[in-house]
Amino acid sequence: MTDTTSKPGLVNWIGYLAICFFVTIPLAVLTVRAGAWEQGLLLYALSCLGSVVILLLAVLVSFLPRFAQWRRDVRLRALFTVPGTVLLLSLLGGGGDNPAIHDITTDTLDPPAFSAAVKLRGNDSNSLALDPETIDAQLAAYPDLQTVVLTDSIEVVFEKAMATANQLGWEIYREDLNDGFIEAVDSTAIMGFKDDIVIRLRTNASGTLMDIRSVSRVGVSDLGANAARIRQFIAMYQQQE
């Protein structure tokens, strides 16, 4: 068996750095959840990028004749870089062609307005004012998101919308049948980012018009999360029909 102390320094440093980046990933998540999201995301990005660099270095070293007898050691150490590499690839793949926006609505001409959310969002939160550039980007990226036209009465739609929101695990903080509004907050699975949702119901000659708007509290790009949330809500609602 080869003595650990006889290994080249590069082999050991691959292991040290791989473990370091492996440990700092959950630390970055905890930092974001603690409220320091900018610092946490920076640490998260550096950890994932560092993991990729070390993995590539480990692959290169393992094929060099000079390190042939330590090839197994290098590859074992490189296993600690796999989580960070997978997370980075999933992040890049998940973003896809989604535009760098974080405010999505089914009605871009007259978007549902938030009321209760204004007091719950911090001073550093994104603005709730929907700017024209965001609307143009949304129309190009998510043309399928449109007002949902329903034949049920507003009372029935309200009840079903509440049930759907609860089923999705949203935290509802406003439910007003008289005004036809539901407001809620949803948190992302890993980082715990909070996104506010408002559902607006209006009657028309056919029945009820339902519009949904989802806005991230922080960050520039939501990587398509808000559009996916609206699609999921509509799909789950329609399953009750």
C-alpha positions in Angstrom: 0.0 0.0 0.0 1.3 3.4 -0.9 2.1 5.7 2.0 -0.1 8.9 2.0 2.9 11.0 2.8 4.7 9.8 -0.3 2.0 11.0 -2.6 2.8 14.1 -4.8 1.6 17.4 -3.3 -0.7 17.9 -6.3 -2.6 14.7 -5.5 -3.2 15.7 -1.9 -4.2 19.3 -2.9 -6.8 17.9 -5.3 -8.3 16.1 -2.4 -8.1 19.1 0.0 -9.7 21.5 -2.5 -12.4 18.9 -3.6 -13.4 18.5 0.0 -13.4 22.2 0.6 -15.7 22.9 -2.3 -17.9 20.0 -1.2 -18.3 21.5 2.2 -18.9 25.1 1.1 -21.9 24.2 -1.0 -24.2 23.5 1.9 -22.6 26.4 3.7 -23.6 28.6 0.8 -27.2 27.4 1.0 -27.4 28.1 4.7 -25.9 31.6 4.1 -28.7 32.3 1.5 -31.4 31.0 3.8 -30.0 33.2 6.6 -30.7 36.3 4.5 -27.3 37.1 3.1 -28.4 35.9 -0.4 -25.8 37.8 -2.4 -22.9 36.5 -0.4 -24.4 33.0 -0.4 -24.9 32.9 -4.1 -21.4 34.1 -4.7 -20.0 31.3 -2.4 -22.3 28.8 -4.2 -21.1 29.9 -7.6 -17.5 29.7 -6.6 -17.9 26.3 -5.0 -19.6 24.9 -8.1 -17.1 26.4 -10.5 -14.2 25.3 -8.2 -15.6 21.8 -8.3 -15.6 21.7 -12.1 -12.0 23.0 -12.2 -10.7 20.5 -9.8 -12.6 17.7 -11.5 -11.0 18.6 -14.9 -7.6 18.8 -13.2 -8.1 15.4 -11.6 -9.1 13.9 -15.0 -6.0 15.4 -16.6 -3.7 14.3 -13.8 -5.1 10.7 -13.7 -4.0 10.2 -17.3 -0.4 11.5 -16.9 2.2 8.7 -16.7 3.9 10.4 -13.8 0.8 9.9 -11.6 0.0 6.4 -12.8 0.4 4.8 -9.4 -1.8 7.3 -7.7 -4.5 7.2 -10.4 -7.0 5.6 -8.1 -6.3 8.1 -5.3 -6.9 11.0 -7.6 -10.2 9.6 -8.9 -11.4 8.9 -5.4 -10.6 12.5 -4.3 -12.4 13.8 -7.4 -15.6 12.2 -6.3 -16.1 15.1 -3.9 -16.4 17.4 -6.9 -19.3 15.6 -8.5 -22.1 17.3 -6.5 -20.8 20.8 -7.4 -20.3 19.9 -11.0 -23.8 18.4 -11.3 -25.4 21.4 -9.6 -23.6 23.8 -12.0 -24.7 21.8 -15.1 -28.3 21.6 -13.8 -28.2 25.4 -13.2 -26.9 26.2 -16.6 -29.3 23.7 -18.2 -32.3 24.9 -16.2 -31.7 28.5 -17.2 -31.9 27.5 -20.9 -33.2 30.4 -23.0 -35.2 32.0 -20.2 -34.8 35.8 -20.1 -33.3 37.6 -17.2 -36.6 38.6 -15.6 -38.4 37.8 -12.4 -41.9 39.2 -12.8 -44.3 37.0 -14.8 -48.1 37.5 -15.3 -50.8 36.1 -17.4 -52.1 39.6 -18.2 -49.4 41.9 -19.5 -51.8 44.7 -20.4 -53.4 44.9 -16.9 -51.3 42.8 -14.5 -52.9 41.8 -11.2 -51.8 44.2 -8.5 -50.4 43.2 -5.1 -51.7 44.6 -1.9 -50.7 42.6 1.2 -47.4 41.6 -0.4 -46.2 45.2 -0.3 -45.8 45.2 3.5 -44.3 41.7 3.6 -41.5 42.4 1.1 -38.4 44.0 2.5 -36.9 47.3 1.5 -34.3 45.5 -0.6 -36.9 43.4 -2.5 -37.4 43.8 -6.2 -39.9 46.4 -7.3 -43.5 45.4 -8.0 -43.8 47.8 -10.9 -43.8 45.9 -14.1 -41.6 47.7 -16.7 -42.1 47.5 -20.5 -38.9 45.6 -21.1 -40.0 42.8 -18.8 -43.3 42.6 -20.6 -41.6 42.4 -24.0 -39.2 39.7 -22.8 -42.1 37.7 -21.3 -44.2 37.8 -24.4 -41.2 36.5 -26.4 -40.3 33.8 -24.0 -43.7 32.6 -22.6 -46.4 33.3 -25.2 -48.5 30.5 -23.7 -49.2 32.4 -20.5 -52.6 33.9 -21.0 -55.7 34.8 -19.0 -57.6 31.6 -18.0 -61.2 31.8 -19.1 -63.5 29.7 -17.0 -67.2 29.0 -17.1 -67.6 28.5 -13.4 -68.9 31.3 -11.1 -66.3 33.4 -9.3 -67.3 31.7 -6.0 -66.5 28.3 -7.4 -63.3 29.4 -9.0 -62.2 31.1 -5.8 -62.7 27.9 -3.9 -60.8 25.8 -6.4 -58.0 28.4 -6.6 -57.6 28.3 -2.9 -57.6 24.5 -2.9 -54.9 24.5 -5.6 -52.7 27.0 -3.8 -52.9 24.9 -0.6 -52.2 21.7 -2.5 -49.0 23.3 -3.9 -47.9 24.3 -0.4 -48.2 28.0 -0.9 -48.5 30.2 2.2 -51.7 32.2 1.7 -51.7 35.5 3.4 -54.7 37.2 1.7 -58.0 35.7 0.6 -60.7 38.2 -0.4 -63.6 36.8 -2.3 -65.4 40.2 -2.5 -62.4 41.8 -4.3 -61.5 38.6 -6.1 -57.9 38.4 -4.9 -55.7 35.7 -3.4 -52.1 36.5 -2.4 -49.5 33.9 -1.3 -45.8 33.2 -1.0 -43.9 30.2 -2.2 -40.3 29.3 -1.4 -37.8 27.6 -3.7 -36.8 24.1 -2.7 -33.0 24.5 -2.1 -32.2 28.1 -1.5 -35.5 29.1 0.1 -36.0 32.2 -2.1 -39.5 33.6 -1.5 -41.7 34.5 -4.5 -45.0 36.3 -4.1 -48.1 35.3 -6.1 -51.3 37.1 -6.7 -54.4 35.6 -8.2 -57.1 37.9 -9.6 -60.6 36.8 -10.4 -63.1 38.8 -12.5 -66.5 38.0 -13.8 -67.4 38.3 -17.4 -70.3 37.2 -19.7 -68.9 33.7 -20.0 -68.1 33.1 -16.3 -64.8 34.1 -14.6 -61.4 35.4 -15.8 -58.5 34.2 -13.8 -55.1 35.9 -13.9 -51.9 34.9 -12.0 -48.8 36.9 -11.4 -45.6 35.6 -9.7 -42.7 37.9 -8.7 -39.4 37.0 -7.1 -38.4 39.1 -4.0 -34.7 39.1 -4.9 -32.5 38.4 -7.8 -32.5 39.5 -11.5 -33.3 36.2 -13.3 -35.6 33.6 -11.9 -34.3 31.0 -14.4 -37.9 30.4 -15.5 -39.2 29.5 -12.0 -42.1 32.0 -11.9 -43.4 30.9 -15.4 -43.1 27.3 -14.3 -45.0 28.0 -11.1 -47.9 29.7 -13.0 -48.0 26.8 -15.5 -48.1 24.3 -12.6 -50.9 26.1 -10.9 -53.0 26.3 -14.0 -52.4 22.6 -14.8 -53.3 21.5 -11.3 -56.4 23.8 -11.2 -57.6 22.3 -14.5 -57.3 18.8 -13.1 -60.2 19.7 -10.8 -62.5 20.6 -13.7 
